[in-house]
Amino acid sequence: MLVVLKGDHDGLWPKHRSNFFGGDGLEPTQHGRRFVGLSQWSPSRVSKPRPGRRVGRRLVADALWQTPWKLPAVSRWPEGGGRYSVHCLRERVSRLRLPLLSSRRATTTTIITTTTTTTTTTIPYTHAQWQCRVRCNSTFTPANIAALLSTPRLPPSSPQQGSPSGSTLTLNGFVRSVRKQKRIAFAIIGDGSSLQTVQAVLSPEQADGLSTGVAVAVTGRWTPSPGQEQSHELQADTVRVLGQHDAATYPLQKKYHTPEYLRTLPHLRSRLPYNSLLLRLRSQVTAHVTSYFANHDFVQVHPPIITSSDCEGAGEVFTVSSSSSSSSSSSSSSSSSDLRSSPIRLTHRGKQAEADLFFQKPKYLTVSNQLHLEALAQSVGKVWTLSPTFRAEKSDTPRHLSEFYMLEAELAFVEDLSDVMDVVERMLRAVADELQSSRIGQELLDARAREHEEDSTALPSTTLAQRWQGLVSGPYPRITYDDAIQRLKDAVAQDRVQFDFAPEYHAGLQTEHERFLAESIGQGGPIFVTDYPRTVKPFYMAPSTSNSAEAPTVACFDLLVPEICELVGGSMREHRLPELVKSMDSHGLQVASDPDLREPNGSLEWYMDLRRYGSVPHGGFGLGFDRLLCYLSGVANIRDVVSFPRWHKRALPKSFYIAIFHLRCPPNNNPVELEIHPRTSIPPTIAKLDSVSAPGSGYMATHERPAVEDAEHEYEALPPNFSLSANMVAGAFAGIAEHSVMYPIDLLKTRMQVVNPSPAGMYTGISNAMITISRVEGFRTLWRGLSSVVLGAGPAHAVYFASYEAVKHALGGNEGGHDAHHPFAAAASGAAATIASDALMNPFDVIKQRMQLHGSIYKSVPQCAKQVFRTEGISAFYVSYPTTLCMTVPFTALQFMAYESISKIMNPTGRYDPYTHCFAGGLAGGVAAGFTTPLDVIKTLLQTRGNATDAELRNVSGLVQAAKIIHQRDGYGGYFRGLKPRIITTMPSTAICWTAYEMAKAFFIARNDAKIL
């Protein structure tokens, strides 16, 4: 394409020439080169330039900007000043626009489609600046997540740079998950353009009504994310739901779905990230194949789908007939209105009772386009097509479909089979090489790596990368069929392999044979097997050059790859008429046996005409395009790379029965019974089912409630939809961590709180106590009784935090927006939770403190428990329980209320922040410990009374009596004995407890999100 600028061009280009042309001067192009014309002139209309036609007030630079073709550099035409051959990169066209717009001296631009001087269209471009600016702004707004997150390739001054931080944009997509907190919510948005997602930060009000699968348009500011999972996030200003969404019946909930189940939902499964990636892979491979053939002068053609012949001669074809041809015989018996309204009905050949009245003769859905490609190749030399083909095979294997896409090519004037194999080899190398360096290729490797981490049996990313490299640089060994059979027999004789089907020369290669050849001889890469016996191949194949009368072979090949086995099949075509007739006769077609029959057995007379009138040597091949996608993606089943797969007895989305499960407990308290009530009405969003799709299940259950939103916890609480086990495990982890780390300090506190201790058990301070105990009793004494804490703290804290979360949610502590604060709900929840947890912990606490005392006679936790139970009874374990409750209830209420308030001030967003949790937890524990120390002193007296030598202390029986004795002996100061070690103990303990608890919760949420995404 040439752009001729009329006017004073020197005044037009001086400041921009070097930037646009890629150098300081202009380089001449080759004379006579032809360029592709523009295919799109404006966003509102598509037109192709014709002589004498004006396309309106459009600037040629705008047309160049919108064209999808790559136009490399601009160079001056050798003869004419002022003519420029435009074949520049599309990015450089952007620099052409502004100089053209700013110039008032050049008046018109003329476009010609070849290097001749024939003028086709004249475009005035003055006064068009406003139109171009509008289109420029709209063109480079990120249209999807892939564009939004892509690395900029242009200079920062270029508009095609992606959205900078702080810019406002609108993102359209589907909600993958919603996580709600008390003051904030997060929505994960995906649009299928990338495996990556964008996190939208919402208010709780904006998140209302959002659920998995709903389509939204989110407008907000693109800002850096404080988290490590993504670099940026979208701070939402507005959220608009784009369409109706029935969350209650949406079949793609936030969980793992098996491929078998997803095949029942082909109309919805492409919304899942990996399935959308397979769609983009199909598009990219199609583009690469198209580019390869275009660069090698192949002509793309479109052969017919409805044919009069069975190319393969196997009889596995679909017969086509119009609905009117059999309406008279079927209308009375057919009650299905959708069948009567269908324009075409497909039947298996041989099942029609009458002749096809529409075409007058039987017509079929094509099983291969080869015969028609042979006709077209003799017109233009080399042709190719990518089109659907159909075979009525009843195979139920991961490699077969009734409808699939075949990439077929035919080359005229080719006399050597090696030339055809070279085309296949170079094409596959080019496709794999492009895939290796593409973004989709990297996404495939990332997806495979994640899947392999979750399932060790899945194909690892390294194996997939090796497949691609094998296609790019593999040797593609070529062996004959004879050699292949012999190698198979040798492998069996050497006990290297055992086959279900013994390799026989005239039996062909079975799947297991092909797999062994690809893995052993091909070393995990592709391998060509050539020169098959004539008896196992179709009639149109030419004989091999080394053909023998004893064992005739044909010049053909199959390309085998691991797992997929046969990927490509090709051959030289028989171009000599007499030999073709003989081959057809030997295959039972009998074309020449009756001269009066012009179109017997499949209407192949036209195919014979290709040999009668100027036949040429030619060959071609057919590649299973869907199988290629399976091999490139690592998908094991061909049904998962086709959007709407059709196979035997499956031509529509597979339906499934929906049952509602009711649990009924009879009044007599017998075991719970399960009643299954099939639904009589199926929601329109779910297809009715013909059979069961879920393996090992008789029914597919659905819920009678909306889909559970993944409401993210307000890091003071796990979400209510989290399992009880997750809450309990998080609490148990926190309790064990807290008591284990701070156990030595707790032992010092216990000893310093003892009333009337022995002289050896009296300490002047914390340091003195630690030094004395370590020197006299040994350093290990500081951990005496730790096992009792480990045994008790785990279950007690599990119950503690689980009860806290449940009560807090019931009291509305998790409700509200960003500014909502519920300190009293937190206090009441903590107080209620401690009642249950202390009932479990109190016996272990008694054992712990008995073993912590100076001069303790107990050597182990079991001995202590037995001795206390034998001498004091079961009540000894709970004598301090009322006092414990009197201490722990206010302690917990104060602690949780302080923690909520401090966290609210320090972390208003409510996100996971270990520093905030540690500081707020420690400070809240110190405040609560200071106020509840008197009760803790009383509790210690009651729990250690059994070891006291003082009779009055041994006989103390209650809270009030213990408080009186402490006041009588030590005054009010006695209530605050051990205050300092208690605060020192409590602050780090609660800091550790809250940090460990939040860490455990963050782990469970991250794991849950990983399963969702």
Beta strands, then each sheet from edge to edge (+ up, - down):
strand 1: 2-6
strand 2: 73-76
strand 3: 83-87
strand 4: 108-112
strand 5: 121-124
strand 6: 168-180
strand 7: 185-190
strand 8: 198-202
strand 9: 215-224
strand 10: 232-241
strand 11: 299-300
strand 12: 306-307
strand 13: 318-322
strand 14: 344-348
strand 15: 363-365
strand 16: 382-390
strand 17: 403-412
strand 18: 478-480
strand 19: 527-530
strand 20: 556-561
strand 21: 565-572
strand 22: 618-624
strand 23: 658-664
strand 24: 673-678
strand 25: 700-701
sheet 1: 2+ 3- 1+ 4- 5+
sheet 2: 6+ 7- 8+ 10+ 9- 6+
sheet 3: 11+ 16+ 17- 22+ 21- 20+ 19- 18-
sheet 4: 12+ 15- 13+ 14-
sheet 5: 24+ 23- 25-
end
